[in-house]
Amino acid sequence: QEKCILQPGSPYAKAVYTAFRSRYRYTVNHAYGDLGLDHVMDIMEQVMKDNPDITLDFMKSMRISSDHCGLYPRPSQMPRMAKLGMMFSCNAMFVNRSAPWIPVYGQDKAAWVAPMASMIKHGIMPTAEFEGLNLISGAGATPMAFLAHFITRKNDRGEMIAPSEAIDRVSALKAATIWAAYFTMREKQIGSLEQGKLADFQVL
């Protein structure tokens, strides 16, 4: 029910079209629901139609991404996302923030909240987003405790939000490390413990 600034024909939609046409990477499409993602994919496909030299392989190489996973992506969007090579950053704490909206939009929408398992199944690489985690002061949860919501699907009120979308610990760790490095196009520098990569460790 919130305003979508990506409505077709809007100045923002025209700007996104121009960015794609100019071969800029459009990353972290700031969204909470599914409609904005439809508009982004429409623009991507329109750009390829209008500019045959911008191929699907080129579009996939840009690793276009969207963020939050508050109440999206919906299941029907995932094959299209996979075809376009899109990526996601998902916030584990949306099992808290999105829970009040589920009764509004319907219980079947619970599986739209950070649907990590479904994205992995469709060949989409989801990454862990740590917005809202107070890492600077240290007052908030640790990153690993934050990731636990992806594994348990349980929010701070003890409610289970779509347990079918739970992922295992290895996938959660990848979402915060090697997949996140790929998301930021730095997989050759960070994300895994390998010779030649940066090792950002602090031993106290």
C-alpha positions as CSV (number, residue, x, y, z in Angstrom):
1,Q,0.0,0.0,0.0
2,E,3.0,2.3,0.1
3,K,3.9,4.5,-2.8
4,C,6.1,2.9,-5.5
5,I,8.4,5.5,-7.1
6,L,9.2,3.1,-9.9
7,Q,5.8,3.4,-11.5
8,P,6.1,3.1,-15.4
9,G,6.7,6.5,-16.9
10,S,7.9,8.1,-13.7
11,P,11.1,10.1,-13.6
12,Y,12.8,7.4,-11.5
13,A,11.7,4.6,-13.9
14,K,13.2,6.7,-16.8
15,A,16.4,7.1,-14.8
16,V,16.7,3.4,-14.2
17,Y,16.1,2.7,-17.9
18,T,18.8,5.3,-18.8
19,A,21.2,3.7,-16.4
20,F,20.7,0.2,-17.9
21,R,21.0,1.6,-21.4
22,S,24.3,3.3,-20.4
23,R,25.5,-0.1,-19.0
24,Y,25.5,1.1,-15.4
25,R,25.0,-1.5,-12.7
26,Y,21.7,-0.9,-10.9
27,T,22.2,-2.4,-7.5
28,V,20.3,-2.6,-4.2
29,N,16.9,-1.7,-5.6
30,H,15.5,-0.3,-2.3
31,A,12.1,-2.1,-1.9
32,Y,9.9,-3.8,0.6
33,G,7.2,-5.4,-1.6
34,D,7.0,-7.2,-4.9
35,L,5.7,-4.6,-7.3
36,G,8.9,-2.6,-7.5
37,L,10.8,-5.7,-8.5
38,D,8.3,-6.3,-11.4
39,H,9.0,-2.8,-12.6
40,V,12.8,-3.3,-12.5
41,M,12.6,-6.6,-14.4
42,D,10.2,-4.9,-17.0
43,I,12.8,-2.2,-17.5
44,M,15.7,-4.7,-17.9
45,E,13.8,-6.6,-20.5
46,Q,12.7,-3.4,-22.3
47,V,16.3,-2.2,-22.5
48,M,17.4,-5.5,-24.0
49,K,14.5,-5.3,-26.5
50,D,15.4,-1.7,-27.5
51,N,19.1,-2.3,-27.5
52,P,20.0,-5.7,-29.0
53,D,23.7,-5.1,-28.3
54,I,22.8,-5.3,-24.6
55,T,22.4,-9.1,-24.3
56,L,21.0,-11.3,-21.6
57,D,24.5,-12.5,-20.8
58,F,25.7,-8.9,-20.4
59,M,22.7,-8.1,-18.2
60,K,23.4,-11.1,-16.0
61,S,27.1,-10.1,-15.7
62,M,26.1,-6.9,-14.0
63,R,24.6,-8.8,-11.1
64,I,21.6,-6.5,-10.7
65,S,20.3,-6.7,-7.1
66,S,17.5,-5.8,-4.9
67,D,17.4,-5.6,-1.1
68,H,15.5,-6.3,2.1
69,C,13.1,-9.2,1.2
70,G,10.5,-7.7,3.5
71,L,7.5,-9.2,1.7
72,Y,9.0,-10.3,-1.6
73,P,10.0,-11.8,-3.9
74,R,6.9,-13.8,-4.6
75,P,7.2,-17.3,-5.9
76,S,6.1,-16.4,-9.5
77,Q,8.9,-13.8,-9.8
78,M,11.8,-16.2,-9.0
79,P,12.2,-18.0,-12.4
80,R,12.3,-14.5,-14.1
81,M,14.8,-13.3,-11.6
82,A,17.0,-16.3,-12.1
83,K,16.9,-15.9,-15.9
84,L,18.1,-12.2,-15.5
85,G,20.8,-13.2,-13.0
86,M,19.5,-11.1,-10.2
87,M,20.7,-11.2,-6.7
88,F,19.3,-10.3,-3.3
89,S,20.4,-9.0,0.1
90,C,17.9,-10.2,2.7
91,N,17.5,-9.0,6.3
92,A,16.9,-11.8,8.8
93,M,15.2,-9.5,11.2
94,F,12.2,-9.1,8.8
95,V,10.7,-12.1,10.5
96,N,10.1,-9.5,13.2
97,R,9.3,-6.4,11.1
98,S,7.1,-8.1,8.5
99,A,5.1,-10.3,10.9
100,P,2.4,-7.6,11.5
101,W,1.8,-7.3,7.8
102,I,1.1,-11.0,7.2
103,P,-2.5,-10.9,8.6
104,V,-3.1,-7.8,6.5
105,Y,-2.1,-9.4,3.2
106,G,-2.9,-13.0,4.0
107,Q,-1.2,-15.9,5.8
108,D,0.0,-17.3,2.5
109,K,2.3,-14.3,2.2
110,A,4.4,-15.5,5.2
111,A,6.5,-17.4,2.7
112,W,7.3,-14.1,1.0
113,V,9.2,-12.9,4.0
114,A,12.9,-13.4,3.2
115,P,12.2,-16.6,1.1
116,M,15.9,-17.7,1.3
117,A,15.2,-21.4,0.7
118,S,13.0,-20.8,-2.4
119,M,15.6,-18.4,-3.9
120,I,18.4,-21.0,-3.5
121,K,16.1,-23.6,-5.0
122,H,15.6,-21.4,-8.0
123,G,19.3,-20.7,-8.5
124,I,19.2,-17.2,-7.1
125,M,22.0,-16.2,-4.7
126,P,20.7,-14.5,-1.6
127,T,23.0,-12.6,0.7
128,A,22.7,-11.6,4.3
129,E,22.0,-7.9,5.0
130,F,22.8,-6.5,8.4
131,E,20.8,-3.3,8.5
132,G,19.6,-2.6,12.0
133,L,22.5,-4.5,13.6
134,N,24.4,-2.1,15.9
135,L,27.9,-3.3,15.2
136,I,29.7,-0.1,16.0
137,S,28.6,0.1,19.6
138,G,28.3,-3.6,20.1
139,A,25.0,-3.2,21.9
140,G,23.1,-5.3,19.4
141,A,23.1,-9.0,18.5
142,T,26.2,-10.5,17.1
143,P,26.2,-11.2,13.3
144,M,25.9,-14.9,14.0
145,A,22.9,-14.5,16.3
146,F,21.4,-12.3,13.6
147,L,21.8,-15.0,11.0
148,A,20.0,-17.5,13.3
149,H,16.7,-16.1,12.2
150,F,17.3,-17.5,8.7
151,I,17.9,-20.9,10.2
152,T,15.1,-21.0,12.8
153,R,12.6,-18.7,11.1
154,K,11.5,-17.7,14.6
155,N,11.1,-14.1,15.5
156,D,11.6,-12.4,18.8
157,R,8.0,-13.0,19.8
158,G,8.5,-16.7,19.4
159,E,6.4,-16.9,16.2
160,M,7.4,-19.2,13.4
161,I,7.4,-17.3,10.0
162,A,7.2,-19.8,7.1
163,P,9.4,-22.5,8.5
164,S,9.6,-24.0,4.9
165,E,11.9,-21.1,4.1
166,A,14.5,-22.0,6.7
167,I,18.0,-22.6,5.4
168,D,20.9,-24.6,7.0
169,R,23.8,-23.2,8.8
170,V,26.2,-23.6,5.8
171,S,23.9,-21.7,3.5
172,A,23.5,-18.9,6.2
173,L,27.2,-18.6,6.5
174,K,27.7,-18.5,2.7
175,A,25.1,-15.7,2.6
176,A,27.2,-13.6,4.9
177,T,30.6,-14.4,3.4
178,I,31.3,-15.8,-0.1
179,W,27.9,-15.0,-1.6
180,A,28.1,-11.5,-0.1
181,A,31.5,-11.1,-1.6
182,Y,30.1,-12.0,-5.0
183,F,27.2,-9.5,-4.5
184,T,29.8,-6.7,-4.0
185,M,31.9,-8.0,-6.9
186,R,34.8,-8.7,-4.6
187,E,34.9,-12.5,-4.6
188,K,38.5,-12.4,-5.6
189,Q,39.5,-10.4,-2.5
190,I,37.2,-11.4,0.3
191,G,34.5,-13.9,1.4
192,S,36.5,-17.1,1.9
193,L,39.7,-18.2,3.5
194,E,42.0,-18.6,0.6
195,Q,45.6,-17.8,-0.2
196,G,45.8,-14.2,-1.6
197,K,42.6,-13.0,-0.1
198,L,42.2,-10.5,2.7
199,A,41.8,-12.1,6.1
200,D,39.9,-9.6,8.3
201,F,40.3,-11.3,11.7
202,Q,40.6,-9.7,15.1
203,V,41.8,-11.9,17.9
204,L,41.0,-10.5,21.4
